[in-house]
Amino acid sequence: MSDTPVKQQSTAAFYGQAVASFGVALGATAVGIFNLETDAWVRAFLGIAVLYLVTSAFTLAKVIRDRQEAGQIVNRVDQARLEKLLAEHDPLQKL
């Protein structure tokens, strides 16, 4: 009666597309900042801002993933407890 969910794995093509997309976006942003016709300190500030944005996006994605995985573990523990109670329950037992 135990329904163990199948762990979802992304395909290699999806992973490659995500990495390529990230690389193109970061590269295009770096080229855009480098080619700005402004002072070096403005380009440096924008570069640091992009790096901060990238690191905070990775952190946010990790926190969301960790929270989702923790919720799945709690749900599986609750499901196991319920299955144990149902297995031990005998409706024909005299009270």
Buried (B, 14 or more C-beta within 10 A) or exposed (E): EEEEEEEEEEEEEEEEEEEEEEEEEEEEBBEEBEEEEEEEEEBEEBBEEBEEEBEEEEEEEEEEEEEEEEEEEEEBEEEEEEEEEEEEEEEEEEE
